[in-house]
């Protein structure tokens, strides 16, 4: 016999992710600027430029740059040298700027820097004539306190002609890899080489060539590494003559990459990254998350420096990117990063946090045109812009300008992001420090900064109206809108349907077995409409990110069999997964949440007779992983779930429709029904007949 659950006692999880600050829209990025932009270099004579930046898991960071003077008048007493400045996570300088290179004769430049999870770091650079030939690659290791670990050391073994353009990446434990270009080492013009090191700076095997295709020129390497030490190297491949049209991808220049495991073994062949091959694709940047998923960004330009309008984005140059999973499989097509396309956008850098959220930065500049100079996007010669993305590759808000000071040029950005998504951008600014060029930076808070948390709302079927609250306090609705007809057969639910970091609402029609999902917190037609499940049943809808791709999809719970049916897309079709959990026919009510904070939604059940919750950490049948009592039982309260304190872990709550009172629990534990837990038992609306919605809907801060 079926035991239908009364509709008024089935609060399906909708939530509002809110912070404790002012109520303004924020998505999963870009986060908020943390203080004003700041000058990095203390020494200002002549040129300080070309910054590189690295950050540890907690947000402490280091910026390195080249300090360049006239011949023999540089900061290190020679032509140019490498300098760096350390900062804590609050952006406070840790000691003075310091010289990195010990050998100072001639020129040292082009720094690159990488940092492990604890803050130990390594800086690499090029040095002229130091290895007995022309340019060579050198490096210096430091501990987290900024103390040099041993002397600077030569990276390249082969020293004939030039070894230049170093790139470096370091894993969580401090193992690192350096990549560079080497001229004529294998008989062709230039190729990509690399050297692996362990955490104490010992070379792991000999240097090795990265590219398989060796004709003409391979240049501009970029490297990224995951928490375990698996890594990927990307580069540009072009014909001997840059505009000759005879490169590896059949056009002028293209982007290629090669994956490696932690032992330095190539994983499959090198592969082409860019799909669009017309004209030039060059200047790759690459970033990787803790699990090995990665993204490559590059510049796509027109075919000739005097051709102003036939680039891929319709202008001189644009920024494009391609996402990959940890197996090297492309995730969707390549995509355009820059929204503003006038003149030229180029020189991207990219950083990715532990979960795969990422940020791309670039320079947007003006052009000297036959009809006259065209100013850049920020009203001057050039400015720094950025775009943040969720781990599903969905843009989080619009692109934004990084630099506040806009006079003359701001260019050559570098970006680094910590495990939580906080990031820092550094760049070169002309004339700002009172000399020629200086290094500046801006810190940003990630999506979790400021204490994001889940709040609640109500759905009134008589009006077809949602009323949403943005804080744990009594008061009027902060957001109210109608969605759907005045129809008591429709049940509310909520989720991040398009992966943009903002969860919105939806409805499930019991009579038709049809879902209606809305991507906006406003009245409009459904963005997704599809059938899933049988018609005219007492099955209950749920929503969650079942596969961890950042996009919430729907599911159904059959209370007779106590069986869950989950769907991974917003389309009609059979369940992608189904399983039984708990007893059937007893009126238990389903909930969904990320009970262990691993980024994937799983399910749970609530027994209204005993007021006991049963939570499962896997999408499979079996015993409950977590079980506890919360509430008094047999009182008509209905369950909901959300991240009430913003710690990344979903916990449970109860809604009493008789009093329109919410009770929210911050722990997976109970207290005998006395509500002696950290809850907010505050009156929201005395609205009998309203249906509670809780869980995560949109980001506010």
NUDOPA-694281 format. One record per residue (C-alpha): z, x, y. Coordinates in steps of 0.1 Angstrom, whole numbers, plus 5000, padded with zeros to 4 digits. Layout:
BEGIN
ZXY
...
This chain:
BEGIN
500050005000
499150135034
501850165061
500050165094
501850335123
502150115153
499850245180
502550255207
504550495185
501750745180
501850995208
498951235203
499251565218
497951615253
499451875275
499352025309
499752395310
501652455343
503452745359
506552725380
504652825412
502452615435
500152355420
496752505423
493952525397
493952835376
492152895343
492653155316
491453405343
490953555367
494653525373
496153595407
495853915428
499154095427
499754215462
497054355484
494454615475
495954965478
494755325484
495155535453
494355885467
496956055489
494656355498
491956215520
489856515532
486156485523
485256275492
487456105466
485255895444
484155785409
487455635396
488355575360
491355365350
493355305318
496355085310
498955055282
500054745264
502854675289
500654715320
501555065331
498355235342
496655555355
493755615378
491655935377
488956045401
486856335415
488056505447
485056675462
484756905492
482157125508
481357445489
484657615482
486657375504
487657115478
491156995471
491657245442
490257535462
486857515447
483957265451
485456965433
488256885409
489856605389
492956425402
495056135389
497855895399
500155705375
501655355382
504155135365
503254775356
504454655391
501954885408
504555135420
503255495420
505055715395
505356055412
502656205434
498956235426
498356545404
495556785395
494156745360
491857035356
493357385351
490057565354
488957525390
485857755394
482657575405
482657205399
484656955378
483756585380
482856255362
486356175348
487055925321
490455815309
492055635280
495655525272
497455415241
499855125237
502855335247
501355495278
500255835264
496855915279
493956165279
491456245307
488056395300
485556535325
482556765329
482857125341
480057345354
479557685336
483057685320
481657685284
479257975292
476257745297
475757475322
477757145321
480357105293
483056845284
486756925288
489856715283
493656715289
496256515271
499456365287
502556185274
503655855289
505756045315
502656225328
503556555312
500656765301
500556805263
499157155257
496357315277
493057155287
490557195258
486757205253
485356895236
481756995228
481057255202
477357295210
477157455244
473457525251
472157365283
474057045294
476656825278
477656555303
478456185309
481656175288
483155835277
486555805260
488555545241
492055565225
493555335199
497055185199
498555495182
496955755204
493955855182
490855895204
487155955205
484956115231
481256055234
478656235256
474956325261
473656655250
470256795261
467856925235
470556965208
468456815181
465056895195
464556585216
465356555253
468856405251
471056245225
474456095221
477256305204
480856225197
484056395185
487156225170
490756335175
494056235161
497056145183
498156515187
494756625199
493456775166
489656735161
488956525131
485856675116
482956825136
481156665165
478456435153
475256275166
475555895172
471955785177
469555765147
466455725168
465856055186
462556025204
462756105241
465956015259
469255855248
471755855276
474755685293
477255645264
480155405264
482855375237
485555125228
488055125200
490354865183
494054885175
493355045141
490855305153
487555145144
485155205172
481755135187
479455355208
476755205231
474055375250
470655335267
467455455251
464355515272
461055695272
460756045285
459455905318
461755635330
459055395341
456655475313
457055175292
457355365259
460955335250
462655235217
462554865225
458854875235
459554845273
461155085297
464755115286
467054925262
470654915250
471655025215
474955065197
476455205165
479755085148
482155315130
485255275109
488555455117
487455745095
484255795115
481955645089
478955465104
479055085096
475454985091
472555115112
472355145149
471254815165
469554685196
471854495219
469554345245
467354055235
465354045268
463354365268
461054345299
461554625324
464854815322
468154755305
470555045310
474055145320
476054995291
479754925292
481754825261
485154685253
486954585221
489954375212
492754465188
490854315158
487554485165
485654205182
483654355211
481454285241
478654505256
477554455293
474654625310
472354625340
468954455337
466554555365
462954525376
460354785366
460154985398
462455085426
460154925451
459754595432
462354355446
462054035427
460854055390
464154135374
465653935346
467753725370
464853685394
465953955417
466154335417
468954365392
471554155373
474454195348
474054075312
476354085282
476454025245
479553935224
480054055187
482653985161
484354265142
481654275116
479054345143
477453995142
476253875176
478253575188
475753355206
472853485227
473053745255
474253585287
473953645325
477253745340
476553745378
476053405395
474953545428
471553705422
470253805457
469354175460
470954395434
473954365410
474554665388
476954925373
479054695352
482354795336
484254575311
487754545296
489054325268
492654235260
494254225226
493153865220
489553915231
489653765266
487653995288
486654075324
483454225337
483254405371
480154525390
478754625423
476754375443
474754555470
472154515496
468654655495
466354845518
463354605518
459954645535
460954355558
464154525567
467654595553
469154305534
472954295535
474954265503
476953975490
480154055509
478254095542
478054475541
476254735521
478054675488
481054505473
482954475440
482754145421
484254035388
484053755362
486653675336
485953515302
487953365274
487753515239
485153255231
482953395259
483453105283
483553195320
486953125335
486253005369
483653145393
482853515399
485153655426
485153935451
487654215443
487654425475
489354285507
487954565530
484254505533
482954755559
480254985546
480155045508
482554955480
481055065447
481655235413
484254995399
486355065369
488554805351
491354815325
493354525310
496654515291
497554325260
498554015279
495453995301
496854155333
494254385347
493554645374
490254725391
489655055409
486655155431
485255385457
485255275493
483355455521
485255525554
488355315546
490755605542
489655765575
487456025558
484255995538
485155805507
488455715491
489755535459
491255185461
492554945435
493654585431
495954445404
495654095389
497953885368
496553745336
496653375326
500153395311
501753555342
504253335361
505453145331
502752905320
504152615301
503252275287
504151945304
503551575295
501651265304
501250895295
498250685285
498250315294
495750135271
495949815292
494350005321
492650275301
494450515325
495950865320
498950965341
499751335339
502751535351
502851905360
506551985358
509551905336
511151665361
511151295370
508551175395
505251025400
502051135382
500351445396
497051335381
495950985374
492550865363
490750615341
488850715310
487450465285
487550085283
490649865284
490949875246
494149885226
492250025196
491750365212
494250645207
494650935232
494351305223
493751625242
492351965238
490252245253
486952095242
484652355258
486852675256
487152725294
490952755292
491552405306
492552135282
491451785290
491651435274
489851235248
490050905229
489550795193
488250445185
489950325154
487450045148
484350265151
485750585138
484350755169
485651025193
485051035230
485951375246
486051445284
485751795299
487251685332
490551545344
488651265361
486850945354
483451005339
481350935308
482351125277
480951475275
481051455236
480651145216
480451145178
481550975146
484051135123
485850955096
485850595083
485850285105
488750035108
491450245093
494950345103
493950705103
495450905132
493551155153
494851505161
493251805179
493652175177
491852515176
491652525138
489552835136
490953035165
487653045185
489252915217
487752575214
489752265203
488152025179
489351715162
490951605130
492251295112
495351225092
495350965065
498950835062
498450675029
497450995011
499251225037
495951405039
494451595068
490651615075
489651875101
486351925119
485252255136
482552115159
481951825183
479351665160
479151405133
479551535098
482051575069
485351755073
485152135074
488552145057
490851895041
494251915023
497351725015
500651795031
503751585027
504251245009
501950955015
502850595024
506150665041
505050625077
505351005086
503551095118
501251395123
501551665150
499651985156
500552315172
500552695171
504052715155
503953095150
502053195182
499153355163
496453175184
495452915157
496552555155
498152425123
499752095115
503151925109
504751595101
507651405115
509751165094
511050895118
513750775094
515551115092
514151255125
513151565106
510151785114
508051965087
505752235101
503052435082
501752775093
498552745072
495752495070
496452425034
498752225012
502152355002
505752345012
506752335049
507252675065
509652535090
511852225086
514652095109
516151775124
515751695160
516651345173
518651065159
516350885135
515350525133
515450495170
511750445176
511150785191
507750935185
506851305182
504851535204
504351915205
503752175232
504552515245
507352385268
508652735280
505352925281
506153175254
502953125234
504752935206
504352555202
507552365196
508351995193
509551705214
510251335213
509251035235
511350725237
508950435246
511950205253
513150415282
510050625289
512250935284
511051275270
513151515250
511751865246
512952135223
512252505229
513252615193
512352545157
515852425151
517852105153
521251995164
522351685144
520751435167
522951505197
520151665218
522351965224
519352185228
517352315258
515651985267
514651805298
515951445292
514551325325
513150985333
509351005340
508150635340
509850325328
506550205313
506950005281
503750005262
502450335275
501550595249
502950945253
500651235254
501851595253
500551935243
498252145266
495652005290
494952215320
496152535337
498052515369
500052775388
